[in-house]
Amino acid sequence: MPEGTVWVHCGSGYRAAAAASLLARSGRRVVHIDDAYSHAADAGLPIATPDETPS
């Protein structure tokens, strides 16, 4: 697994909260995004899917 902070988000928030909890328990640094993530690219955040590198 890559080093660094992991940001998690889902449409309803429930799955991301569960994922964030599990990742944090395993020692990862986690940011749980509880907002309209659809605007993240507009804000300049790098976006990647599991099959891509960040843009």
Secondary structure, DSSP 8 states (H G I E B T S, - for coil): --SS-EEE--SSSHHHHHHHHHHHHTT--EEE--S-GGGTTTTT-----TTS---
